[in-house]
């Protein structure tokens, strides 16, 4: 994993881990020792108090089993797994991170199959096949082990079946539901995984493999947290469908123990409805809609996200109070921030050459796979041009108009929510409590992790500990999370982790 800001010589980490949870394989620098707790929140739908531990993130650990892991990656994974747990998102957890002074060298290139994809037949395009293709005896053993170990209720319910097809169908159905709920939680928290290939998916519905992840600094459905994902395969908005596609690959890998037609029918029946149900349930809580569910709630949420995108908002926890509009528009990106965020990424000459190639040789242009990049770059150039013609006051007025429109729809929805309420004050207090419990003040934005990493690489782990404390109480103020003495010792810059990210945060890139 590389961070493009202030690079420094890599320190290493020693990793102690085990993993059987992957549809699931992994690749530096001073040493850290990991001890991992395999707990997860009860909301993960677990049948056991334990779950498989995460594997080291790609680009950070060794394939030759020396147990070393890069310090920066270790800190990111340690902090993020704890952040996700305390946000209530199904995840593996890290118990400790112990450093040493030695350094190691790593190869950042890696490849891998999902655990069940070892049975994959030859690909029709590449000819590549899984290493255990045709070994159905191993597939049966793996299914028996996974279901009996992690889904004992399913194993018990089908103990008397004459064959295992219905048991395996129930197993795949539960994996599908858990995966749908997990990615719904990601979308509600603004979490981008970064590398959602099949070997980074958990068979028990947990978030694993914290590599080039990132939380949204501002709402952008096309956000790519992994700087090496040039095609935008794993953008924030695509994550649900990528997880669904990965489940399709699992279904294919389970055949013949689960007939493919049956697996595909389960996936079609379960994934989208479960995702939408869980997603809307969470978003209603964020909006304080706690009494009744309305059909138009999905549209209200979609319009909220559209407004956040149009105004590049940092955060939004709605209130029906009048002064909220002023507070909200102050969270929108400034003109300076927008110009930085939408600055062109290509040299103008390179862009011109690509456009010429698209006209003169469209087949070659399509073959080299740069069409999406060029389209995105043209959008950036156009957006930058519009920003140049905009004044700060004009931008503020546009943002205010967008939010006034949505807030009026939100007030109308609250009026319906309030119908039949006897004690309005109690209802208002209850919905505010629910909103505060579902809209975190702190998530692990990249710049927060980077501050902690840079201090740690200089031997100061106090910022890692402070950030960990905040992440352990993500819905509380810093004083509630760390105590008044700790708050008093922080600088103005350090104590702003619940505020808008600094300008330099937009320049961070993780691969």
N, C-alpha and C positions, 0 to 999 in steps of 0.2 A: 504494500500500500504506500502510495506516495502523496504527500501534501505539498502543493506548489508554493507554499509560503514559508520562508525562512527555513530551508532544509538544513539539517545537521547530521553529523555522523550517527549511524544507527546504533542504538544500544539493544541488548538482546533480552529475551525472556525464555524461561523454562516452562513448558506446558505439560501439565498432567491432565489427561483427558481420556474419555471413552465415548464411543458413539455407536449406537445401533439405530438411531432415529431417522437417518437420512433416507429419501427416496433414492439416498446416498452414499465424494472424495475430496484433497486440498493443495500453496507455495510460500523476514528477515531481520535482525539486528540488534543493543546491549541486553543482558539476560533478565527475564522476569519469570517467576514461577507462578503457575496458575493452579489453584485448587478450586474445583467446581462443585457447587451444590446443584442438584438436579431437581429443584422444586419448581412448581408453577402455581399460578393462582387457581383457586377452585373453579373460577369461571371458564377455565380451559376445557372443562368437561372431562376431567381425568377420572380414571377408575383406580388410580394408584396415587400415593403421595409422592412418588418418585417418577422422574422422566429422564430420558437419556441426556447426557451432557453435550454441549455444543462442541463442534470441532473448530480448530484454529481457522481464522479467516485466510482466504487465498492471498498470497503475496507476503505472508507474515510468518509462517511456520515452515518447518523442514520436513521433507519427505524421507529423509534418511534417519529419522527417529532420534535426533540428538536432543529433542525436547525443548529447543530454544524458540523464542518468539520475540518479534520486535516490540520494543517498549511502547512506541506510539500506537501500534495496532492493539497491543494489550490494554492500554489505558482506554482507548476508544471502545473496545469490546466489553471491558469490565464496566465502564460507566453506562454504556447503552443497555446492556442486559439488565442492569439494576434499574435504569430509568424505565424500561419497558415493563418490568415486573411491577413497579410502584404505580405505573399508569393503568395497571390491570390488564395488560396485553399478554397473551400466552407467550412464554419465552423460556429458554434455558437461562441459567444464572451462573455467574462466576463468584467463587467464594473468597479468593484472595489473589493478590498480584505481588510477587516478591522479586526485587531487581538484583542484578549483579553488575559488575563492571566490564565483563568480557563482551566481545563483539563477534558476530558471525556474518557469513555471506549467504545470500539466498538467491535462487533463481526465481524470478517473478512469473515465469511462464508455466502453466499447468493445464491439465485436462482431467476429466473424470466422468464416470457414469454414475447414475443413481444406483443405489443398492439393488433394486429390483430390475434395473435396466441391464444388469449383467446378462440377462437372458434375451436381450434385444436381437431379433433376426437381422440379417444383412440389410443395410439401408439401400433403397432402390437407386439413390443418386450417388452415394459415396462408396457403397459396398462395405462399409464398416459394420461390424457385428459385435455384440457383447461377448465377453470372454467365456461365458457359460451358456451360450446359445445351445438349445436342445437338452439342457440338463433340468428337466422338469422335476426330478427327484430333489434337487437343491431348492427349487422354487417352493415345493411343498413343505420342506423343512423350514424355510424362512417364514412362510405364512403361518405355520403352526407355532413357531417361536414368537413372532410378533404379536399374534392374536392372543395367545395364552399369557404372554408377559404383560402386554399393555392394554389389552381389551378382554380381560377375564370374564366380564359379564356376557360378552358375545360368545366366547368359548363355552361358557356354562349353558347359555340358552340353546345352543345347537349341539350339545354333547350327544344327543341320541339320534341325530340325523344320519341317514344312510350314506350320504356323501357330503362334501364340504362346500358345495356351491352356494347354498343359502347363507352359511356362515361367512364365506368370503364376500358375498354380496353385502351382508350387514356390516362387515368390516370396512369395505370400500365406501359404503354410504356414510359411515361415521367419520372416516377420514375426509370425505368431501365436505361434510357439514363443519367439521372443525376448521378446515382450511378456509372455508367461506367466512366463518366468524373471525378468524385471525386476520385475514386481509381486510375485512370490514373495519376492524379495530385500527389497523394501520392507516386506512384512509381517513378515519375520524381524527387521528392524532397527527396527520400530516407526515407520516413516516415513509421514507423511500428506502427499500432494501438495497437496490443497486445491482445485484447479481442473482436474479431469480431463475437460474437454470435448475434442472430437476434435482441435482445433487445437493442443492441448498434448500430443499423443501423437507419438512419434517413429517414423518409418517404418523406422528401423534399430534400434529397441529400446533407446533411451537415455532416461534421465530428462532432461527439458527443462522450461523455464519455471518457474524457482524463484520463485514468488510467495508466496502466504500459506501456505507449507508449515509443517510442525511435526513434531517427534519426540514420541512419547508421553512425558509425565512419569511417568505410571503407566498400567498396562494398562487400557484402556477401549475395548472394541470399537466403541462408539458415539461415540468422540471425533471432534469436528469441529474441524479446525484453522483453518478459514476462518470468521471471525465473521459474514461476510455470507451464509454458506450456511445460511439459516434452516431449510430443510426437511431438512437432513442428507443431501443427495444424495450427498456425497462423504465420508461417514464412513470411518474406518479400515477397518472390516470389509467395507465395500461395494466397496473399491477393485478387487479381482479381477473382480467381476462388471461394474463400470463399464468396465474395460479390455476385457473381452470384448464388451460392448455397443458400444464404440467400434470394435472390429474388425468387428463386424457392419455398422456404417455404412461402413467402408472397403470391405467386400465389395460392398455395394450400389453404391458409387461406382465400382467397377472394372468393373461390367457395361456393355457386353457383352464386353469384352476378357477377363473371367473370368465365365463364367455364374454367376448368383447361387446356383443350386442347388449347384454345385460348391464355391463359396466357403463356403456355409453348412455343407456336409458336412465340409470341412476344419476349420472353426472348431469344430464339434461333436466331431470326432475328436481334435483336437490340444490345445485350450486347457486344459481341466480336467485331463486326465492329466499334461500337462507341468507345469502349476502345482503339482499335488499332489506329483509326483515331486521337483521341485526344492525345494519348501517342506519336505517331510519330510526330504530329504537334509540340508538346512541345519539343521533343528531337531534332528536326531539328533546332529550335530556339537556343537551347543550343549549337549546333554545328555551328551556323552561316550560315545555309543553308536556305536562305531567298527568293531566286528567283524562283527556280524550284524544283518540287518534283520528285524524281527518285525512280523507283521500288526497286533498291538496297539499299535504305536508311535504311530499316529495318534491313538488314544484317549488314550494317556499324555500326548501333547502337548496335546490338547484339554482334558484335566483340569488340566494345569499352568496353561494360560491362564485356565481357569475359576477356579482357586484364586487366581491373581494378581488377577483381577477382583474376587472376593469379598473379598479382603483389601487391595485397593488397593495392591498392592506396587509399589515403585519399581523393583526389579530382582530377578532370580533367576538365579544360576549354581549349580546344584545340586552338592552334594557328599554323599557317604555318611557323612561324619563327624558325630558326635553334636552337637558344639557349633555345627554349621551352623544348626540349628533356631533357636537363640537369636539368631544373627546375622541370620537371614532375617526373623524376626518384628520385629526392630528396624527393618527396611526398610519395614514396612507403614505406611500413613498413620496419623497420630495422630488423635484425636477432633477436635481443632481443625482439622486439615487437611481432614478429611472434611466438617465443617460448612461450611467455606469452599468446598470443591469442589461441594457439593450445595446451596448456598444458592439460594433461588428467584430467578428472573430476571425475573418479571413482578410488577408491582404487584398486591397482592391484589384491588383493585377491578377492575383490568383482567381478571384471571383470572375473577372472578365474572361480569363482563359477558359474557365469551366462553362461559362455561358456560350462562348464561341464553340466549344466542343459539343455542347448540347445541340447546337444548330447544325454543325457540320457533320457530326458522327453520333447520332442519338443512340445507336446500338452500343458503341464503346462507352458512351456516357452512362448508359444504364448498367453496363457490365461492371464498371469500376465502383458502382454503388454509392455515388456521391449526390444523387438527386435530392434525397431528404436534407442533406447538409446545405446544399445550394438553396433550396426552397426556404429553409430556416434562416439562412443568411440574408436572403432578399427581404424576408419579413423584418429582420433586425434593421436593415438599412432603411426600409420604409418607416418603421417605428421611430428610428433615430431622427429621420427627417421631420416627422410630425412633432417630435419633442422640441426640435430646434425652433419651431415656429410658435411654441407655447410659452406663455409667461407663468410664473409661479401662482399668481392670483387666478389666472384662467384655469390652471390645473386644479386648484383648490375648489373653485366654483363647480367644475365638472364633477369632482369627487363628491361634493356635497349634494348635487342633484341626484347622482346615482344612489346615494345612501338614503336620501329623503324618500325616494320612490320605494325602495325596499322596506324601509322602516314603516311606511304607511301600511303595506301589506302585512307586515308583522303585527302591527297594532290591531288590524282587523282580525287576524287569527287569534290574538290574545283575547279579544272581545268574545269570540266563540268559546274559548277555553274557560272564560270566567262565568259563562251562563250557568245559572243554577247554584253558584257558590254562595253559601250563607255568610261565612266569615272571610271577607276579602283580605283582611290583613294577614290572617293565618295562611291563606292560599298564596299570597305574595311572598311571605317569608319562606314557605315551603319550596316554591319554585326557585327562589334565589339560592336557597341551600343546595338544591339539586344542580343548578347551573354551576355554582362554585365547585361542586364535587365532580364535575365533568368537563370543565374548561381549565386545563392546567396552566399555572403561571410559568412553569419551567419545563422545557424539553431540552434534550441535548443537541442544541444547534452546533454546527461544525466549529464556529468561532469560539464557543465556550470550551469544547474539547481541545481546540488548538491552544488556548491560553493555558490550560492545565498541562498539556503535553510539553509545551515549551518550558514551563517552569520545572517540570519533572526531569527533562533532559539536562537541566542545569542543577539537578540534585535536590530541588525543592518540591516536595509532594504535598505541601499544604493546600495548594489550589485544587489538586485532585480530591483531597478529603473534603474541602469546602463544597465543591461541585457535587460530590457524592451525597452530601447532607441535603443539598437542595433537591436533588433528584429523588431522594427518599421521601420527600414531602412535596410533591410537585404541585399540589393544590393550595399550599399555604404560602404566606409571606416569608421572606428570608428570615425575619426575626423569629417567626414561629418555628421555622425549620432548623435554624442554627443557633438561636439565642441572641439577645441584644449585645452581648460582649463581642461576639464574632462579627456582627454587623458593624459595630463601631470601629473594628480594626480594618475593614475593607476600604478601598479607595472608591472614588465616585465611579470610575470606569468599571471596576470589578463588581460593584453592587448593582449593575444595570442589566443583569441577565434576564429579567422579566420585561425589559423594554425593547425598543427597536434595535436590531443588530447594527453594529458600526459599519461604516462604508467599506472598510477593508474586508469585511466578511464576504462580500460579493466576489472578491478576488481569490478566495480559497477554492482549490479543486482537489478532489480525492479520487484516486484510481485504484 
